[in-house]
Amino acid sequence: MSDIAGTKPALRWVVQASVVLLVALWVIPTVGLLVSSFRTADQISGSGWWRSMFPSEQNLTLRSAAPETQVQQGDLYVIEGTLFDDDQQAAISRWGISAREVDAYAPGETAELRRGGTITVDADGTYRMENAEEFSGNRGVRVFVTATQSPEFTLDNYRKVLFSSSGDDSMGRAFFSTLTVTIPATIIPILVAAFAAYALAWMEFPGRALLIAAVVGLLVVPLQLALIPLLKFHLNIGIGKGYLGVWLAHTGFGMPLAIYLLRNYMAGLPRDLIENARVDGATEFQIFTKLILPLSFPALASFAIFQFLWTWNDLLVAKVFLIDATGQTTVMTNRIVELLGTRGGNWEILATAAFVSIAVPLVVFFAMQKYLVRGLLAGSVK
Amino acid sequence: MSPALQGLLTIAIGVSGCVGYFYLSNQFLDKVLFPPRGPNAGRNINRANMIRPWLFLFPALAALGLYLAYPVVETLRLSLTERVPGGGYRWVGLDNYTQMAAEPKFWEAMRNNMFWLIVVPAMSTAFGLLVAQLTDRIRWGNFAKSLIFMPMAISFVGASVIWKLVYDSRPAEQDQIGILNALYIFFGGAEPQTWLTVPFWNSFFLMIVLIWIQTGFAMVILSAALRGIPEETIEAAILDGANPFQIFFRIKVPQIKTTILVVWTTITITVLKVFDIVFAMTNGQWETQVLANYMYDKLFRGDDWGVGSASAMVIMLLVTPILIWNVRNARKEME
């Protein structure tokens, strides 16, 4: 490879540039959603998320204070104030008082109001209305401004999605349901599979090769086939839909990969080690718990990550085996799909909800990437 | 009881149950059934060693049998029967299959699935190989790979939301908030497009989501394979004056052919099972139906177990060649 990257600087730059481009292509969609989750609904629908990092020019329709706030100064009636909310910061470049001419005036200029009097608007949004007679009516005048707003982000969406008690927006409960599904569904298969993997790797018995082949075969059986038979089975034995059912289902579906990964790893452990232990009089049970399990930690970790990611991200198994008509036990993926359906336009809620559910796997992913890669390399059937 | 407590209790019961089962059954075997003492000590040891593997295997085999092997048989049976009102089943032969074959939606799903099967594995593998090769010797290669690998951790549903924002479209007079439409307009497109409703092409927009996820997987495996290529073969090629492209296509790719095939088939399996993306983004509307979603529709919305099972069997049938290939490879490897 040094031939490619080393000798020809031009080619090296092409390589670097293509990698930058590819990485950008891969990262930008996620960044878009992440940025959107920190913006208000108005901001999201007002401008693309990529503009949010820069000051943006927007056309806003604002309204002055109502005539009832006017004060008399000498022989003039005056209304003063600012067009923006307290926390809003923007610089007005043009403004107008008619929808047909939104950019008629520059900041500091004065316009004649149709109902009498004048208005002066400054760049920072403060205005002063003057009139020789009393202002009438009960609403302020509309002011159209072209303003440059500085970037603004908010944590409100997360507050709303995580802690809102109204239930509809709340991901809090779904988060805990997901956690409740995931942890037992990750731990139990590991234990069951580890024993089986040891037997398949280091114990001699007739039919062993056949069993290993069967595990490899089951590795690719689509779980779609299992839905109806198992739902029927769960209903028949009285488990019904619920956590127990989904734990059992995930245990079953994760089993082939678990056995396959662990067996491959255990079969690669040095033979001497196990035979010496046998000669020393250790029982198989002792060899397994004291020797094999600790040595197999990398493989156990690999599978644990797979199973965790898969159960956390799962939608289908949860829909079939967990979520009943009451909807009390809903996982995050299902909540998000519901939000997509009912509130396809509420991007601030959707983006935030999606990120709440993505955050945990991403943390696990970056913390344990080494094991994930190792597991992938061992797990793809060669 | 709160689900969280129930979960903790399940972990405790599950783990201690497993440990208890393995420990006690071993004890029973060694102490009670065939103790390695007395006149038959030798015979007992042999017998105990014949039974022990099955003790170790039993829970896993039970789970495999019940949750994966039995359903294949049961689904086959269901696909050949029909539910009779009031309970029970009636044998209907291939009626479910003929009924399914008469439905245009099924053929739409089959057609789309074929496109998915061609495009997604090919593109994921190609991109994976490209990234693996390009990042091989650059200094921040591992960082770049990490970022491209990242979508693997994101759920299909999360990815659907991410891409739905990319494909979002607003009326022409408004600012576009979907980056695809913004670019489309920027480069001279006339009208913003609702990408997910354009028949035929919308399937490809859905495929992009899966390619985006699967490329990282392909990259990781192929990157390891590229590093496993013996240096000498490449050095020899350089000495012979091969250019970088010749080295890549004539020296490297042929040497990792099997790995490419493995990656390809693994992604193929994933494609056949793809459900969440279509379910979340279009739910099969605008001619984007795929088999897995068609099956879900039949089973849980149409409540038609016969046709639903029949379509599940079609997925199984499509997987079978890969299944056989995998099993044969695994057996070859063990010998």
Interface residues (C-beta under 8 A of the other chain):
Chain A: M1 S2 D3 I4 A5 G6 L11 V15 Q16 S18 V19 L22 V23 W26 V27 I28 P29 T30 G32 L33 S36 I44 S45 G46 S47 G48 W49 W50 F176 S177 L179 T180 I183 P184 I187 I188 P189 L191 V192 A193 F195 A196 Y198 A199 L200 M203 E204 F205 R208 A209 L211 I212 A213 A214 V215 V216 G217 L218 L219 V220 V221 P222 L223 Q224 L225 A226 L227 I228 P229 L230 K232 F233 Y243 L244 W247 L248 A249 T251 G252 F253 M255 P256 I259 T283 E284 F285 F288 L309 W312 N313 D314 L315 L316 K319 V320 T329 T333 I336 V337 L340 W347 L350 A351 A354 S357 I358 P361 L362 V364 F365 F366 Q369 L372 V373 L376 L377 S380 V381 K382
Chain B: P3 A4 Q6 G7 T10 I11 G14 V15 C18 V19 F22 Y23 N26 D30 N49 M50 R52 P53 W54 F56 L57 P59 A60 L61 A63 L64 L66 Y67 L68 A69 Y70 P71 V72 E74 T75 L78 F127 L130 V131 L134 T135 D136 R137 I138 G141 A144 S146 L147 I148 F149 M150 P151 M152 A153 I154 S155 F156 V157 G158 S160 V161 I162 W163 K164 L165 V166 D168 R170 D175 Q176 I177 G178 I179 A182 W212 T215 F217 V220 I221 A224 I234 I238 P244 I247 T258 T259 V262 V263 T265 T266 I269 L272 K273 F275 D276 F279 A280 M281 A292 M295 Y296 L299 F300 W305 G308 S309 A312 M313 I315 M316 V319 I322 L323 N326 V327 N329 A330 R331 E333 M334
